[in-house]
Amino acid sequence: MPQNNPALPCEIQQPIPRRLHAPDAVVIIVIVLTAAALNIRGLPVTDVLQLLAGASLLAIVLVGLSTSAPARALRLALRAAAAGATV
């Protein structure tokens, strides 16, 4: 008499989340400390945020130009700049 084997449960593999690497963490820490230092020195918060936004847009463009997707990075930077200009 054949045995009826129960079906094995399906295991859905979740993608492993990308961990923050040391260079990435250092960059984030330096950015936060620089913003805090500028604010402590008396620079208004809006100016600090504008400075960080400008540096971020520049980073997006430079990283995009150094990779294989310069048009996409430029489009993303222009969209972000346009969104920032309307706020």
Order of alpha helices (4+ residues) and beta strands (2+ residues): alpha-alpha-alpha
